[in-house]
Amino acid sequence: MKNTFSQAMAWLHTWAGLVIGWLLFVIFVGGTIACFDKELTHWMQPALHGHERSADSVNLASAVEQLQKIAKPHPHAYYVTLPGERGKSLDGGVYYDAGTPDLVTLDPASGQKIPETAGGEFFFTLHYNLHAQTWGMYIVGLAGMFMLIAILTGIVIHKRIFKDFFTFRPKNGGQRAWLDGHNVTGVLGLPFHLMIAYTGVAIFVANYMPAGLFAAYNGDAEKFFVEASDSYERPETHKALKSIYPIDKLVADARARLGQPVTWVSVHHPDDTSATISFGGDHSRDVAWNYRSVFYDANDGKFLHQSGPMAPGYQTYTFIGGMHMAQWGGGALRWLYFVMGIAGCVMIASGMQVWVSKRAKKIAEAGNVSGYALVQALNLGVVGGLPLASAAMVIGNRLIPADVAARANAEITVFCAVWIAATLYAAIPAVHKRGWGQFFAINAGAFALIPLVNFATAPNSHLFATIGRGDWSLAAVDLTALALAAGFAALARHSFVKARLPAEAREPRRNDRAGANQPALADR
């Protein structure tokens, strides 16, 4: 253990960040993109562009018929999400008590299937469970706890925290520039990062700390959530349901009872006479998640139940969840979360690179570079490769033929293949010296390609077409890609210029060395 409290906190800050840093970067990138997951999904559905429909024009009966066609025996529920301000497709799913759900995406105008896509949902799932189901959720929770430790210890050790916020010296290059970038983005997003780390862990508190659930509900999580949210569930009768009552006849009554537009409908136990039809609104009206819903008998359409006030503890839980997922506040709030998410990505990436830069000289003198080279390769492969893989997946969406089987899986394959290739390239020792400039340049080219490929392949979806008809949610994807391309290009230019300077010119000046050796950074 270190001799002083500050040194101990610096040691804890460094290793809490380094051990989990690459994983945190993946989680932050996924969460940042997921701020606009529905908009990205819509961009990746060019078959819908130019003739989008509102929820009022949707035939829910035909959507349920499509779900009945793909359902396996004994489904737990059908779930249909209607098109809205953000998402424009009609999304349906058949869910089972165990196993993977069967999903389908429909054109709201025709009710026909449209080419599937991994869409923004891929990044949302990457954010909260790494596509590893329950185990991934636990890993993400552990990473969130490590992040809280890193943030709190970072506050303790940075005694000049507000002064550091106004200090950024990219011209110095090397460790000083990385450290300044880490400090600036860390202080800029400090309240946001604290909130997002805490709420991210708290959302799954019932999974991480299930003792109370087991004691009070004998481990029956569904019973707990039904009771806490004042939902409604009927025990199965094990008698076959002849037909589901026409859902479209219930929409107007459901809208009147909810006092807001209907955004989703579900049918629980659809092949049993206990089946219920439920409707709900969206999450955009309040910070807390909106669990208000109405329930009808699927046999005859009779009104059964309307959810009332939730338990106080569960209201707090839904508020915490709403703070994390930012479904309220409109586009302005999501852009704020997006910018703060990018700041978090830069904070994590620069913090890991500070570790590499600080130890470069000592490692070279010691001659034991194997572990150090691994950290360098992972920094390049994760930080440089993940954005590249994300851009490649979006480009792949336009280049993969619409009639390819398992098309969403093909997009994910592109993502994984590019990321693996980038990481293998980063592992080449000769790449380490100029690797950042190369990766920045490649990323700049990849993001610049997105609107170009879109222009060449989708006549109703490219930037000029979407701006022309005022479809800014689609245009924003192309414009954001161009902005990211410009940012990566600027970073690439800076990296290449620094690489051409003599070694002495890349060393920080004496007064900067004094700043770099402040107690907060000693013996990290």
TABEL-V401485 format. One record per residue. N is the residue number from 1. RES is the residue in one small letter. OMEGA is omega in whole degrees, 0 to 359 (999 if undefined). D_CENTER is the distance of its C-alpha to the mean C-alpha in whole Angstrom. Layout:
N/RES/OMEGA/D_CENTER
N/RES/OMEGA/D_CENTER
This chain:
1/m/183/37
2/k/188/37
3/n/183/40
4/t/180/39
5/f/180/36
6/s/179/34
7/q/179/34
8/a/179/33
9/m/177/30
10/a/178/30
11/w/181/30
12/l/179/27
13/h/182/25
14/t/186/25
15/w/174/25
16/a/179/22
17/g/185/20
18/l/185/21
19/v/185/21
20/i/189/18
21/g/181/17
22/w/178/15
23/l/178/13
24/l/179/12
25/f/178/11
26/v/181/9
27/i/181/7
28/f/178/7
29/v/179/7
30/g/180/3
31/g/180/3
32/t/178/5
33/i/182/5
34/a/172/4
35/c/179/7
36/f/183/9
37/d/181/7
38/k/179/11
39/e/178/13
40/l/177/11
41/t/179/13
42/h/177/16
43/w/182/16
44/m/176/16
45/q/185/19
46/p/179/22
47/a/181/24
48/l/191/23
49/h/177/24
50/g/178/27
51/h/179/28
52/e/181/25
53/r/177/26
54/s/180/26
55/a/183/26
56/d/183/29
57/s/185/30
58/v/174/29
59/n/183/31
60/l/180/29
61/a/180/32
62/s/177/31
63/a/178/28
64/v/177/29
65/e/177/32
66/q/179/29
67/l/178/27
68/q/180/31
69/k/185/31
70/i/186/28
71/a/171/29
72/k/180/30
73/p/175/33
74/h/175/32
75/p/177/28
76/h/182/27
77/a/164/26
78/y/180/25
79/y/181/22
80/v/175/22
81/t/183/19
82/l/176/22
83/p/181/21
84/g/182/20
85/e/184/20
86/r/179/16
87/g/186/16
88/k/181/19
89/s/174/20
90/l/187/21
91/d/180/19
92/g/179/21
93/g/173/21
94/v/185/23
95/y/184/22
96/y/178/25
97/d/176/26
98/a/178/25
99/g/184/23
100/t/178/20
101/p/173/20
102/d/186/22
103/l/178/20
104/v/178/21
105/t/187/21
106/l/171/24
107/d/182/25
108/p/182/26
109/a/186/29
110/s/184/31
111/g/181/29
112/q/178/29
113/k/173/26
114/i/181/24
115/p/182/22
116/e/178/19
117/t/175/16
118/a/172/13
119/g/179/11
120/g/178/8
121/e/179/8
122/f/182/8
123/f/176/5
124/f/179/4
125/t/175/7
126/l/183/6
127/h/190/4
128/y/175/7
129/n/174/10
130/l/184/10
131/h/180/12
132/a/175/14
133/q/187/15
134/t/180/17
135/w/178/17
136/g/178/14
137/m/178/13
138/y/179/16
139/i/178/15
140/v/177/12
141/g/177/14
142/l/178/17
143/a/178/15
144/g/178/14
145/m/176/18
146/f/179/19
147/m/177/16
148/l/177/19
149/i/181/22
150/a/181/21
151/i/183/20
152/l/177/24
153/t/177/26
154/g/177/25
155/i/182/26
156/v/189/29
157/i/181/30
158/h/182/29
159/k/179/32
160/r/193/32
161/i/182/29
162/f/175/29
163/k/179/32
164/d/180/29
165/f/181/27
166/f/181/30
167/t/176/30
168/f/185/29
169/r/182/31
170/p/182/29
171/k/179/33
172/n/180/34
173/g/174/31
174/g/186/31
175/q/184/30
176/r/180/31
177/a/178/28
178/w/182/25
179/l/178/26
180/d/178/27
181/g/178/23
182/h/181/22
183/n/183/24
184/v/182/23
185/t/178/19
186/g/180/20
187/v/180/22
188/l/184/21
189/g/187/17
190/l/179/19
191/p/180/19
192/f/183/15
193/h/176/15
194/l/181/17
195/m/186/16
196/i/179/12
197/a/181/13
198/y/182/16
199/t/178/14
200/g/176/11
201/v/185/15
202/a/181/17
203/i/183/15
204/f/184/16
205/v/179/19
206/a/177/21
207/n/182/20
208/y/182/20
209/m/189/24
210/p/185/25
211/a/180/29
212/g/179/29
213/l/180/28
214/f/182/30
215/a/186/33
216/a/186/33
217/y/179/32
218/n/177/33
219/g/182/29
220/d/184/29
221/a/182/25
222/e/178/25
223/k/179/29
224/f/183/27
225/f/177/24
226/v/181/27
227/e/184/29
228/a/182/27
229/s/183/25
230/d/176/29
231/s/183/28
232/y/181/30
233/e/177/31
234/r/178/34
235/p/181/36
236/e/178/36
237/t/183/40
238/h/173/40
239/k/186/41
240/a/175/40
241/l/183/39
242/k/180/41
243/s/179/39
244/i/179/36
245/y/182/37
246/p/187/36
247/i/183/33
248/d/179/33
249/k/185/36
250/l/188/34
251/v/183/32
252/a/179/34
253/d/179/35
254/a/179/32
255/r/181/31
256/a/181/34
257/r/180/33
258/l/184/30
259/g/180/31
260/q/179/28
261/p/176/26
262/v/179/25
263/t/178/22
264/w/176/22
265/v/177/25
266/s/175/25
267/v/180/28
268/h/183/28
269/h/189/31
270/p/179/32
271/d/182/35
272/d/181/36
273/t/175/39
274/s/188/36
275/a/175/34
276/t/174/32
277/i/181/30
278/s/179/28
279/f/177/26
280/g/178/24
281/g/183/22
282/d/184/19
283/h/190/17
284/s/188/18
285/r/182/21
286/d/177/21
287/v/181/19
288/a/175/19
289/w/182/18
290/n/178/20
291/y/177/22
292/r/182/25
293/s/178/26
294/v/188/30
295/f/181/31
296/y/176/34
297/d/181/36
298/a/179/35
299/n/186/39
300/d/179/41
301/g/181/38
302/k/178/39
303/f/183/37
304/l/190/36
305/h/170/34
306/q/183/32
307/s/180/30
308/g/180/31
309/p/178/30
310/m/175/28
311/a/183/29
312/p/180/28
313/g/180/26
314/y/174/24
315/q/177/24
316/t/180/23
317/y/181/20
318/t/176/19
319/f/178/19
320/i/178/17
321/g/178/14
322/g/176/15
323/m/183/14
324/h/190/11
325/m/170/9
326/a/175/12
327/q/179/13
328/w/173/16
329/g/176/18
330/g/184/17
331/g/182/16
332/a/180/18
333/l/180/15
334/r/176/12
335/w/176/14
336/l/177/15
337/y/181/11
338/f/180/10
339/v/178/13
340/m/176/13
341/g/176/10
342/i/177/12
343/a/177/15
344/g/177/13
345/c/179/12
346/v/179/16
347/m/182/17
348/i/182/16
349/a/181/17
350/s/177/20
351/g/178/21
352/m/180/21
353/q/173/23
354/v/179/26
355/w/180/26
356/v/184/27
357/s/184/29
358/k/186/31
359/r/186/33
360/a/184/33
361/k/181/37
362/k/180/38
363/i/179/36
364/a/179/38
365/e/180/41
366/a/178/41
367/g/179/40
368/n/191/38
369/v/187/35
370/s/180/33
371/g/179/30
372/y/179/30
373/a/178/29
374/l/179/27
375/v/178/25
376/q/182/25
377/a/179/24
378/l/176/21
379/n/180/20
380/l/185/21
381/g/181/19
382/v/185/16
383/v/179/16
384/g/186/18
385/g/183/17
386/l/175/13
387/p/179/13
388/l/179/16
389/a/179/15
390/s/178/12
391/a/180/15
392/a/179/17
393/m/179/15
394/v/176/15
395/i/179/19
396/g/179/19
397/n/181/18
398/r/185/21
399/l/179/24
400/i/181/23
401/p/185/26
402/a/185/25
403/d/179/27
404/v/178/26
405/a/181/26
406/a/186/22
407/r/178/21
408/a/178/17
409/n/178/18
410/a/177/20
411/e/179/17
412/i/177/15
413/t/176/18
414/v/179/18
415/f/183/15
416/c/183/17
417/a/180/20
418/v/180/19
419/w/178/17
420/i/179/20
421/a/179/23
422/a/180/21
423/t/177/21
424/l/177/25
425/y/179/26
426/a/182/25
427/a/178/27
428/i/185/30
429/p/183/32
430/a/182/33
431/v/189/30
432/h/186/29
433/k/182/31
434/r/186/30
435/g/183/27
436/w/179/25
437/g/180/26
438/q/181/26
439/f/177/22
440/f/181/22
441/a/180/25
442/i/178/23
443/n/177/20
444/a/179/21
445/g/182/23
446/a/181/20
447/f/176/18
448/a/180/22
449/l/185/22
450/i/179/20
451/p/179/22
452/l/178/25
453/v/177/24
454/n/179/23
455/f/185/26
456/a/189/28
457/t/187/27
458/a/185/26
459/p/180/29
460/n/190/27
461/s/186/24
462/h/190/24
463/l/182/24
464/f/180/28
465/a/183/28
466/t/176/25
467/i/181/26
468/g/179/30
469/r/175/29
470/g/180/27
471/d/188/23
472/w/177/21
473/s/175/18
474/l/180/19
475/a/183/20
476/a/179/18
477/v/178/16
478/d/181/19
479/l/177/20
480/t/177/16
481/a/179/17
482/l/178/20
483/a/177/19
484/l/177/17
485/a/179/20
486/a/178/23
487/g/178/21
488/f/178/21
489/a/178/24
490/a/178/26
491/l/179/24
492/a/180/26
493/r/180/29
494/h/181/29
495/s/181/29
496/f/178/31
497/v/180/34
498/k/181/33
499/a/181/34
500/r/180/37
501/l/174/39
502/p/183/41
503/a/182/40
504/e/182/42
505/a/180/40
506/r/180/37
507/e/178/38
508/p/178/37
509/r/186/40
510/r/181/42
511/n/176/41
512/d/177/37
513/r/179/38
514/a/178/39
515/g/182/36
516/a/182/34
517/n/179/36
518/q/184/36
519/p/182/36
520/a/184/32
521/l/185/31
522/a/173/35
523/d/176/34
524/r/999/31
